Amino acid sequence: MSLAFNLTVIPFSGHRIQSRRGIFPVHESPTITTKSFVAVKCSLTTPTDLMGKIKQKLNGKVDTSLAAITIHSSDTPSNLCIIDTLQRLGVDRYFQSEIDTILDDTYRLWQLRKEDIFSDITTHAMAFRLLRVKGYQVSSEELAPYADQERVNLQKIDVPTVIELYRAAQERITEEDSTLEKLYVWTSTFLKQQLLTDAIPDKKLHEQVEYYLKNYHGILDRMGVRRNLDLYDAGHYKSLKAADRLSNLCNEDFLAFARQDFNINQAQHQKELQQLQRWYADCRLDTLKFGRDVVRVSNFLTSAMIGDPELSDVRLAFAKHIVLVTRIDDFFDHGGSREESYKILELVKEWKEKPAGEYGSEEVEILFTAVYNTVNELAEMAHIEQGRSVKDLLIKLWVQILSIFKIELDTWSDDTALTLDDYLSSSWVSIGCRICILISMQFLGIKLSDEMLLSEECTDLCRHVSMVDRLLNDVQTFEKERKENTGNSVSLLLAAHKDERAINEEEAIAKIKDLADYNRRKLMQIVYKTGTIFPRKCKDMFLKVCRIGCYLYASGDEFTTPQQMMEDMKSLVYEPLTIHPPEANKVSGKKQSCVGN
């Protein structure tokens, strides 16, 4: 069996992108010509020379050609490595039907406990992870032989193998799963020790281990792809016997294809940033003298979350709502009076434009009209996508979040006594995940019925992802909010124990992080479960947003005071990858190593 695709290459042109905060140089970025940026059709076909065909295509020698990744149905280790590599390099979407076929066959072999999977630690761990993430019912007890470090012969395995075990351990979805918990403990400890003792001579493999250990669940999809492309030649699979059969993925021609695909996506994200900046100015949000300007932040987060060029409407709808929710949240917090904040809620409930003098203030007029015009425009677009009116739904989502903003404003302003349960029952809505996801999901190309959107599953997905983001946000902001007398889950937990054995801040933070982890695992359970009311493509949106929360609040408040994000933004949005000519990367007399990052 083989994977095949027709590839259309778009030429590059250097240009510069003007942002509201400066000019960022962009070199060798793809020129955007149409909505369909890469024309690729996947099909099963006879084996052909992938590298030769891609090389011809990149050199412009062939107008139309077939390129194929050869996959032998009997070679499970190679097949899994190819899937993993395609995913890491961000080009797996071109081969999804073939990947599904391979995983179906792998699951059959898993159930039969075939030697191809169970005799090799790396293959075993990789098969478990890929199958569980896809929704197959695989028991972590099958990894029990590796759960205790004492039972693993570390003299016979290498760092890449431990990485695969570490990644498998990250797919723990229940609190009771002691196998994956123990596997995580020893693999993370082992890898940290390898870093501390400088025992990983391969620089890129060293960097990859650092990247995974730093914030695994906060690795945003497209940032992971960028990192993997930068660390392409780490030789991750060299311990597998299958590695010799993976030479077609260890070739600079394939790397050039993946890098070009990244640059094509990047050019689209730059275009969307310009659209967002125009929208922001048209809404007069740039004239407001209070609050956070998060246009570039919202563009980065949505670009890092969803890479497909054809999902531009999803990203733009999501990014616009990040901006709107942030601006209005800041207005409720400190930008306006209580009466002005109430006025915005009343206007949204009425949903009717008024003469300028009836808004009470220019800020209220700007904020309401920004919401009003944006939602109306998105509702018209969604009507076409969904084949029915969704305006009432969108307005209802805005009424809900503004009503929670009002409750929180009244609670903190009046110094109302509040329990942790009271706080958590509503604060998950005010973090804004639900409104951003449900509005942007209208443009995924999937028909969403009222039954789906009003289902218990939808509510659970919204609540769990929002709880993760809310709780992690609270951990990083509770000091500031305590000084402002607004409080959050950490301060409320401390207050709840003041008359008992006092817990310190470190213990309270640990408990809130544990609660966030619990909600993350509950979310994973729903997303990975098959046969539910939502298609997997919809559920994946919630998991992507969960990663955003883990990314933003791992060690600070990256949303309000971005630091690491500024560097990541440059690499994802502004700095294209160099497409090296294959001839320039050949090393005479040296076998090229295979990717695995």
C-alpha positions as CSV (number, residue, x, y, z in Angstrom):
1,M,0.0,0.0,0.0
2,S,1.2,3.5,-0.5
3,L,0.1,7.1,0.3
4,A,-0.1,9.4,-2.7
5,F,-0.8,13.1,-3.2
6,N,-0.9,15.5,-6.0
7,L,1.0,18.6,-5.1
8,T,0.7,22.1,-6.4
9,V,3.5,24.5,-5.5
10,I,2.9,28.2,-5.1
11,P,5.9,30.5,-5.7
12,F,7.5,32.6,-3.0
13,S,8.0,36.3,-2.9
14,G,9.7,38.4,-0.2
15,H,7.6,41.2,1.4
16,R,7.1,43.0,4.7
17,I,4.1,43.0,6.9
18,Q,3.1,46.3,8.6
19,S,1.7,45.7,12.0
20,R,0.2,48.3,14.4
21,R,3.3,47.9,16.6
22,G,6.1,47.9,14.0
23,I,7.3,46.4,10.8
24,F,8.3,42.7,10.8
25,P,10.5,41.5,7.9
26,V,9.2,38.5,6.0
27,H,11.4,36.6,3.5
28,E,10.5,33.8,1.1
29,S,6.9,33.8,2.1
30,P,4.4,32.2,-0.3
31,T,2.2,34.5,-2.4
32,I,-1.4,34.1,-1.6
33,T,-3.5,33.7,-4.8
34,T,-6.7,31.8,-3.9
35,K,-8.5,30.3,-1.0
36,S,-7.1,26.9,-1.8
37,F,-3.4,27.2,-1.2
38,V,-2.2,23.7,-1.7
39,A,-4.1,21.4,-4.0
40,V,-3.5,17.9,-2.7
41,K,-5.5,14.7,-3.4
42,C,-4.6,11.6,-1.4
43,S,-5.2,8.1,-2.8
44,L,-4.0,4.6,-2.5
45,T,-1.7,3.8,-5.4
46,T,1.3,1.7,-6.3
47,P,4.6,2.7,-4.9
48,T,6.4,5.5,-6.6
49,D,9.5,7.6,-5.9
50,L,8.2,10.3,-3.4
51,M,11.5,12.1,-3.2
52,G,12.1,12.2,-6.9
53,K,8.7,13.5,-7.7
54,I,8.7,16.2,-5.0
55,K,12.2,17.2,-6.1
56,Q,10.9,17.6,-9.7
57,K,7.9,19.6,-8.4
58,L,10.0,21.9,-6.2
59,N,12.3,22.6,-9.1
60,G,9.4,23.4,-11.3
61,K,10.2,20.7,-13.8
62,V,6.8,19.0,-13.7
63,D,3.4,20.8,-13.9
64,T,1.4,17.9,-12.5
65,S,2.8,14.8,-10.9
66,L,2.1,12.0,-8.4
67,A,4.2,11.7,-5.3
68,A,3.8,8.8,-3.0
69,I,5.0,7.7,0.4
70,T,5.4,3.9,0.3
71,I,3.9,2.0,3.2
72,H,4.1,-1.7,3.4
73,S,1.0,-3.1,5.1
74,S,3.0,-5.7,7.0
75,D,5.5,-3.2,8.4
76,T,3.7,-1.8,11.4
77,P,6.7,-0.1,13.1
78,S,7.5,1.8,9.9
79,N,3.8,2.7,9.3
80,L,3.5,4.2,12.8
81,C,6.7,6.1,12.5
82,I,5.5,7.6,9.2
83,I,2.2,8.7,10.8
84,D,4.1,10.2,13.7
85,T,6.4,12.0,11.4
86,L,3.6,13.4,9.2
87,Q,1.8,14.6,12.3
88,R,4.9,16.3,13.7
89,L,5.7,18.0,10.4
90,G,2.1,19.2,10.1
91,V,1.3,17.5,6.8
92,D,-0.8,14.6,8.1
93,R,-4.0,16.3,6.9
94,Y,-3.1,15.4,3.3
95,F,-3.1,11.7,4.2
96,Q,-5.9,11.3,6.7
97,S,-7.8,8.5,5.0
98,E,-4.6,6.5,4.7
99,I,-3.7,7.2,8.3
100,D,-7.1,5.9,9.4
101,T,-6.6,2.7,7.4
102,I,-3.3,2.1,9.0
103,L,-4.6,2.7,12.5
104,D,-7.5,0.4,11.9
105,D,-5.0,-2.3,11.0
106,T,-2.8,-1.4,13.9
107,Y,-5.7,-1.8,16.3
108,R,-6.5,-5.2,14.9
109,L,-2.9,-6.2,15.5
110,W,-3.1,-4.7,19.0
111,Q,-6.1,-6.8,19.9
112,L,-4.3,-9.9,18.6
113,R,-1.2,-8.9,20.7
114,K,1.0,-9.3,17.6
115,E,4.8,-9.3,18.0
116,D,5.2,-6.4,15.5
117,I,3.8,-4.1,18.2
118,F,4.5,-5.7,21.5
119,S,8.1,-6.9,21.0
120,D,9.5,-3.4,20.7
121,I,9.1,-0.7,23.4
122,T,9.1,2.3,21.1
123,T,6.5,0.8,18.7
124,H,4.4,-0.4,21.7
125,A,4.4,3.1,23.3
126,M,3.7,4.9,20.0
127,A,0.9,2.5,19.0
128,F,-0.8,3.0,22.4
129,R,-0.6,6.8,22.1
130,L,-1.7,7.1,18.5
131,L,-4.6,4.6,19.0
132,R,-5.8,6.2,22.3
133,V,-5.7,9.7,20.8
134,K,-7.7,8.5,17.8
135,G,-10.4,7.0,20.1
136,Y,-9.6,3.3,20.0
137,Q,-10.2,1.4,23.3
138,V,-6.7,0.5,24.3
139,S,-5.8,-0.3,27.9
140,S,-2.8,1.3,29.6
141,E,-2.3,-1.9,31.4
142,E,-0.5,-3.2,28.3
143,L,2.2,-0.7,29.2
144,A,2.5,-2.1,32.7
145,P,5.9,-3.8,32.0
146,Y,7.4,-0.4,31.5
147,A,5.7,1.4,34.4
148,D,8.5,0.8,36.9
149,Q,11.9,2.0,36.0
150,E,13.5,-1.0,37.8
151,R,11.8,-3.4,35.3
152,V,13.2,-1.5,32.3
153,N,16.8,-2.3,31.1
154,L,18.0,1.3,30.6
155,Q,21.2,-0.1,29.0
156,K,19.2,-1.4,26.1
157,I,17.0,1.6,25.4
158,D,17.9,5.1,24.3
159,V,16.6,8.6,25.0
160,P,14.1,8.6,22.0
161,T,12.6,5.4,23.4
162,V,12.1,7.1,26.8
163,I,10.5,10.1,25.0
164,E,8.0,7.7,23.4
165,L,7.1,6.3,26.8
166,Y,6.9,9.8,28.3
167,R,4.5,10.9,25.5
168,A,2.4,7.7,26.0
169,A,2.2,8.5,29.7
170,Q,0.7,12.0,28.9
171,E,-2.4,10.3,27.6
172,R,-3.6,9.4,31.0
173,I,-7.3,10.2,31.1
174,T,-8.4,8.9,34.5
175,E,-7.2,9.7,38.0
176,E,-7.1,6.0,38.8
177,D,-4.7,5.1,36.0
178,S,-1.7,4.2,38.2
179,T,0.2,2.6,35.2
180,L,0.5,5.8,33.3
181,E,1.1,7.9,36.4
182,K,4.1,5.7,37.4
183,L,5.3,5.7,33.8
184,Y,5.2,9.5,33.8
185,V,7.0,9.9,37.1
186,W,10.1,7.8,36.1
187,T,10.3,8.9,32.5
188,S,10.1,12.6,33.3
189,T,12.6,12.2,36.1
190,F,15.0,10.2,33.8
191,L,14.8,12.8,31.1
192,K,15.3,15.7,33.5
193,Q,18.4,13.9,34.8
194,Q,19.7,13.5,31.3
195,L,19.5,17.2,30.8
196,L,21.0,18.0,34.2
197,T,24.0,15.8,33.5
198,D,24.4,16.9,29.9
199,A,24.1,13.3,28.9
200,I,22.4,13.9,25.5
201,P,25.2,14.8,23.0
202,D,22.8,15.4,20.1
203,K,22.0,19.1,20.5
204,K,18.7,19.0,18.7
205,L,17.5,15.9,20.7
206,H,18.6,17.8,23.9
207,E,16.4,20.7,22.8
208,Q,13.5,18.5,22.0
209,V,13.6,16.9,25.5
210,E,13.7,20.4,27.0
211,Y,10.7,21.4,24.9
212,Y,8.6,18.4,26.0
213,L,9.5,18.7,29.7
214,K,8.8,22.4,29.8
215,N,5.1,22.4,29.1
216,Y,3.8,19.3,27.3
217,H,0.1,20.0,27.4
218,G,0.8,23.6,26.4
219,I,2.4,22.8,23.1
220,L,0.1,24.5,20.5
221,D,-0.3,22.5,17.3
222,R,1.4,24.9,14.9
223,M,4.2,25.9,17.4
224,G,4.9,22.2,17.7
225,V,5.2,21.9,14.0
226,R,7.5,24.8,13.8
227,R,9.7,23.3,16.5
228,N,9.7,19.9,14.8
229,L,10.7,21.4,11.5
230,D,13.6,23.2,13.1
231,L,14.7,19.9,14.8
232,Y,14.1,17.7,11.8
233,D,17.3,15.7,11.8
234,A,17.4,14.4,15.4
235,G,17.4,10.7,14.4
236,H,14.5,9.8,16.7
237,Y,13.8,6.4,15.2
238,K,17.4,5.1,14.6
239,S,16.9,2.4,17.2
240,L,14.1,0.8,15.3
241,K,14.9,-1.9,12.7
242,A,12.3,-0.1,10.6
243,A,14.4,3.0,10.4
244,D,16.2,1.8,7.3
245,R,12.9,1.6,5.5
246,L,12.0,5.2,6.4
247,S,14.6,6.9,4.2
248,N,11.8,8.5,2.1
249,L,11.0,10.6,5.1
250,C,14.6,11.4,5.9
251,N,15.1,13.3,2.7
252,E,15.6,17.0,2.3
253,D,13.1,17.0,-0.5
254,F,10.3,16.0,1.9
255,L,11.5,18.5,4.4
256,A,11.3,21.2,1.7
257,F,7.7,20.2,1.1
258,A,6.8,20.4,4.8
259,R,8.6,23.7,5.2
260,Q,6.9,25.1,2.2
261,D,3.5,24.0,3.6
262,F,4.3,25.8,6.8
263,N,5.2,29.0,4.9
264,I,2.0,28.8,2.9
265,N,0.0,28.6,6.2
266,Q,2.1,31.4,7.7
267,A,1.3,33.7,4.8
268,Q,-2.3,33.2,5.4
269,H,-1.9,34.1,9.1
270,Q,-0.2,37.3,8.1
271,K,-3.1,38.1,5.8
272,E,-5.5,37.4,8.6
273,L,-3.6,39.7,10.9
274,Q,-4.1,42.5,8.5
275,Q,-7.8,41.8,8.3
276,L,-8.0,41.8,12.1
277,Q,-6.2,45.1,12.3
278,R,-8.6,46.7,9.7
279,W,-11.6,45.3,11.6
280,Y,-10.2,46.6,14.9
281,A,-9.8,50.1,13.4
282,D,-13.2,50.0,11.7
283,C,-14.8,49.2,15.0
284,R,-13.0,52.1,16.6
285,L,-11.6,49.8,19.3
286,D,-8.2,51.4,18.7
287,T,-9.5,54.7,20.1
288,L,-10.3,53.2,23.6
289,K,-8.0,54.6,26.3
290,F,-8.4,51.6,28.7
291,G,-7.7,47.9,28.6
292,R,-5.6,45.5,26.6
293,D,-5.0,45.6,22.9
294,V,-4.8,41.9,22.1
295,V,-5.2,41.9,18.3
296,R,-1.8,40.4,17.6
297,V,-2.1,38.0,20.6
298,S,-5.5,36.8,19.3
299,N,-4.1,36.3,15.8
300,F,-1.1,34.3,17.2
301,L,-3.3,32.1,19.4
302,T,-5.7,31.2,16.6
303,S,-2.9,30.7,14.1
304,A,-1.1,28.4,16.6
305,M,-4.3,26.5,17.3
306,I,-5.6,25.9,13.8
307,G,-3.2,25.8,10.8
308,D,-5.3,24.8,7.8
309,P,-5.5,27.7,5.4
310,E,-9.1,26.9,4.4
311,L,-10.2,27.5,8.0
312,S,-9.6,31.2,7.9
313,D,-13.2,32.0,8.9
314,V,-12.9,29.9,12.0
315,R,-9.7,31.7,13.1
316,L,-11.1,35.1,12.4
317,A,-14.3,34.6,14.2
318,F,-12.4,33.2,17.2
319,A,-9.8,36.0,17.2
320,K,-12.4,38.7,17.0
321,H,-14.3,37.3,20.0
322,I,-11.0,37.1,22.0
323,V,-10.6,40.8,21.3
324,L,-14.2,41.7,22.1
325,V,-14.5,39.7,25.2
326,T,-11.2,41.1,26.5
327,R,-12.2,44.7,25.8
328,I,-15.5,44.4,27.5
329,D,-14.1,42.4,30.4
330,D,-11.6,45.2,31.0
331,F,-14.4,47.7,30.7
332,F,-16.4,45.9,33.4
333,D,-13.3,45.6,35.6
334,H,-11.9,49.1,35.5
335,G,-12.7,50.9,32.2
336,G,-16.2,52.1,32.9
337,S,-18.7,52.7,35.7
338,R,-21.1,50.2,37.0
339,E,-24.0,52.0,35.2
340,E,-22.2,52.0,31.9
341,S,-21.4,48.3,32.3
342,Y,-25.1,47.5,32.9
343,K,-25.9,49.6,29.8
344,I,-23.9,47.3,27.6
345,L,-25.9,44.3,28.8
346,E,-29.2,46.1,28.3
347,L,-28.2,47.0,24.8
348,V,-27.2,43.5,23.9
349,K,-30.5,42.1,25.3
350,E,-32.4,44.7,23.2
351,W,-30.2,44.2,20.1
352,K,-30.9,47.4,18.4
353,E,-28.8,50.3,17.3
354,K,-29.6,53.7,18.8
355,P,-28.7,57.4,18.1
356,A,-25.3,58.2,19.4
357,G,-26.7,60.3,22.3
358,E,-28.6,57.4,23.8
359,Y,-25.6,55.3,24.6
360,G,-24.6,57.4,27.6
361,S,-20.9,57.4,26.7
362,E,-18.7,57.0,23.6
363,E,-17.0,53.9,25.1
364,V,-20.4,52.2,25.5
365,E,-21.3,53.1,22.0
366,I,-18.0,51.7,20.6
367,L,-18.2,48.5,22.5
368,F,-21.8,47.7,21.8
369,T,-21.6,48.6,18.1
370,A,-18.4,46.5,17.7
371,V,-20.3,43.5,19.1
372,Y,-23.5,44.3,17.2
373,N,-21.9,44.7,13.8
374,T,-19.5,41.8,14.2
375,V,-22.1,39.3,15.4
376,N,-24.5,40.4,12.6
377,E,-21.8,39.9,10.0
378,L,-20.8,36.5,11.4
379,A,-24.5,35.5,11.7
380,E,-25.0,36.1,8.0
381,M,-21.9,34.1,7.1
382,A,-23.0,31.3,9.5
383,H,-26.4,31.3,7.9
384,I,-24.8,30.3,4.6
385,E,-22.6,27.7,6.2
386,Q,-25.3,26.1,8.4
387,G,-28.3,26.6,6.1
388,R,-30.2,28.1,9.0
389,S,-30.3,31.2,11.1
390,V,-27.9,31.2,14.1
391,K,-28.2,34.8,15.1
392,D,-30.4,34.1,18.2
393,L,-27.8,31.6,19.4
394,L,-24.9,34.1,19.0
395,I,-26.9,36.9,20.8
396,K,-27.8,34.4,23.6
397,L,-24.1,33.6,24.1
398,W,-23.3,37.3,24.4
399,V,-26.2,37.8,26.9
400,Q,-24.9,34.9,29.0
401,I,-21.3,36.1,29.2
402,L,-22.3,39.7,29.9
403,S,-24.7,38.5,32.6
404,I,-21.9,36.7,34.3
405,F,-19.7,39.8,34.0
406,K,-22.4,41.7,35.8
407,I,-22.7,39.2,38.6
408,E,-19.0,39.3,39.1
409,L,-19.0,43.1,39.1
410,D,-21.7,43.2,41.7
411,T,-20.1,40.5,43.8
412,W,-16.7,42.1,44.1
413,S,-18.0,45.7,44.2
414,D,-20.4,44.9,47.1
415,D,-17.8,42.7,48.8
416,T,-20.4,39.9,48.8
417,A,-19.4,36.7,50.6
418,L,-18.6,34.0,48.1
419,T,-17.7,30.3,48.4
420,L,-15.3,28.5,46.0
421,D,-18.3,26.5,44.6
422,D,-20.3,29.6,44.0
423,Y,-17.3,31.2,42.2
424,L,-16.6,28.1,40.0
425,S,-20.3,27.7,39.1
426,S,-20.2,30.9,37.0
427,S,-16.6,32.0,36.5
428,W,-16.0,29.3,33.9
429,V,-18.3,31.2,31.6
430,S,-16.6,34.5,32.0
431,I,-13.2,33.2,30.8
432,G,-14.8,33.3,27.3
433,C,-13.9,29.9,26.0
434,R,-17.6,28.9,25.3
435,I,-18.5,31.9,23.3
436,C,-15.3,31.8,21.2
437,I,-15.6,28.1,20.5
438,L,-19.3,27.9,19.7
439,I,-19.3,30.9,17.4
440,S,-16.1,29.9,15.5
441,M,-17.3,26.3,15.2
442,Q,-20.1,27.4,12.9
443,F,-17.4,27.7,10.2
444,L,-15.8,24.2,10.5
445,G,-17.9,22.9,7.6
446,I,-20.0,20.8,9.8
447,K,-23.8,21.2,10.3
448,L,-24.5,21.9,13.9
449,S,-28.1,21.2,15.0
450,D,-29.8,22.6,18.1
451,E,-29.7,19.1,19.5
452,M,-25.9,19.2,19.4
453,L,-25.5,22.7,20.7
454,L,-27.9,22.2,23.6
455,S,-26.7,18.7,24.5
456,E,-25.2,17.7,27.8
457,E,-22.0,16.8,25.9
458,C,-21.7,20.3,24.6
459,T,-22.2,21.8,28.0
460,D,-19.6,19.4,29.5
461,L,-17.1,20.1,26.8
462,C,-17.5,23.9,27.4
463,R,-17.4,23.6,31.1
464,H,-14.3,21.4,31.3
465,V,-12.2,23.4,28.9
466,S,-13.3,26.6,30.5
467,M,-12.5,25.3,34.0
468,V,-8.9,24.4,32.9
469,D,-8.3,27.9,31.5
470,R,-10.0,29.7,34.4
471,L,-8.2,27.8,37.1
472,L,-4.8,28.1,35.5
473,N,-5.5,31.8,34.9
474,D,-6.4,32.2,38.6
475,V,-3.1,30.6,39.7
476,Q,-1.1,33.3,37.8
477,T,-3.3,36.3,38.6
478,F,-4.5,35.8,42.2
479,E,-1.9,38.1,43.7
480,K,-2.9,41.0,41.5
481,E,-6.7,40.3,41.9
482,R,-6.4,40.0,45.6
483,K,-4.9,43.5,45.7
484,E,-7.8,44.7,43.6
485,N,-10.2,43.0,46.0
486,T,-11.7,40.8,43.2
487,G,-10.4,37.5,44.3
488,N,-10.4,34.1,42.5
489,S,-10.3,30.4,43.2
490,V,-6.9,30.5,44.9
491,S,-7.8,33.3,47.4
492,L,-11.2,31.7,48.0
493,L,-9.6,28.4,48.8
494,L,-7.2,30.1,51.2
495,A,-10.2,31.9,52.9
496,A,-12.2,28.7,53.2
497,H,-9.5,27.1,55.3
498,K,-8.6,30.1,57.5
499,D,-10.5,28.6,60.5
500,E,-9.1,25.1,60.1
501,R,-5.6,24.0,59.7
502,A,-4.3,26.8,57.6
503,I,-3.0,25.9,54.2
504,N,-0.3,28.1,52.6
505,E,-0.4,29.7,49.2
506,E,1.8,26.9,47.7
507,E,-0.6,24.2,48.9
508,A,-3.6,26.2,47.6
509,I,-2.0,26.7,44.2
510,A,-1.2,22.9,44.1
511,K,-4.8,22.1,44.8
512,I,-6.1,24.4,42.1
513,K,-3.6,23.0,39.6
514,D,-4.8,19.5,40.5
515,L,-8.4,20.6,39.9
516,A,-7.3,22.0,36.5
517,D,-5.7,18.6,35.7
518,Y,-8.8,16.8,36.7
519,N,-10.9,18.9,34.3
520,R,-8.3,18.4,31.5
521,R,-8.6,14.7,31.8
522,K,-12.4,14.8,31.9
523,L,-12.2,16.8,28.7
524,M,-9.8,14.2,27.1
525,Q,-12.3,11.5,28.0
526,I,-15.1,13.1,26.1
527,V,-12.9,14.1,23.1
528,Y,-11.4,10.7,22.7
529,K,-14.7,8.9,23.1
530,T,-16.2,7.7,19.8
531,G,-19.9,7.6,18.9
532,T,-20.8,10.8,20.7
533,I,-23.1,13.5,19.3
534,F,-20.3,15.8,18.2
535,P,-18.0,14.8,15.3
536,R,-14.3,14.5,16.3
537,K,-13.4,17.6,14.3
538,C,-15.7,19.6,16.5
539,K,-14.4,18.1,19.8
540,D,-10.8,18.7,18.8
541,M,-11.5,22.4,19.0
542,F,-12.1,22.1,22.7
543,L,-8.8,20.2,23.2
544,K,-6.9,22.9,21.2
545,V,-8.4,25.6,23.4
546,C,-7.4,23.6,26.5
547,R,-3.8,23.7,25.2
548,I,-4.1,27.5,24.8
549,G,-4.9,27.8,28.6
550,C,-1.9,25.5,29.4
551,Y,0.3,27.6,27.2
552,L,-0.8,31.0,28.5
553,Y,-0.7,30.2,32.2
554,A,2.1,27.7,32.6
555,S,4.5,30.1,34.4
556,G,3.0,33.5,34.2
557,D,0.2,35.5,32.5
558,E,1.3,35.4,28.8
559,F,-2.0,36.8,27.7
560,T,-1.7,40.1,29.6
561,T,2.1,40.4,29.6
562,P,3.4,38.2,26.8
563,Q,7.1,37.4,27.0
564,Q,7.7,33.9,25.6
565,M,4.7,34.5,23.3
566,M,6.6,37.4,21.6
567,E,9.4,35.0,20.5
568,D,6.9,32.4,19.5
569,M,4.9,34.9,17.5
570,K,7.9,35.9,15.5
571,S,8.6,32.3,14.5
572,L,5.0,31.3,13.8
573,V,3.7,34.4,12.1
574,Y,6.6,36.5,10.9
575,E,9.6,34.4,10.2
576,P,9.3,31.9,7.3
577,L,11.3,28.8,7.1
578,T,14.1,28.6,4.5
579,I,13.4,26.2,1.7
580,H,16.9,24.7,1.2
581,P,17.7,23.2,-2.2
582,P,18.1,19.5,-1.7
583,E,21.6,19.5,-3.2
584,A,22.8,22.0,-0.6
585,N,22.0,19.7,2.3
586,K,23.6,16.4,1.2
587,V,26.6,15.3,3.2
588,S,29.0,13.2,1.3
589,G,29.6,9.7,2.7
590,K,27.2,10.2,5.6
591,K,23.8,8.6,5.9
592,Q,21.0,11.1,6.6
593,S,19.2,10.5,9.9
594,C,15.5,10.2,10.2
595,V,13.1,12.8,11.7
596,G,11.4,12.1,15.0
597,N,10.6,15.3,16.8
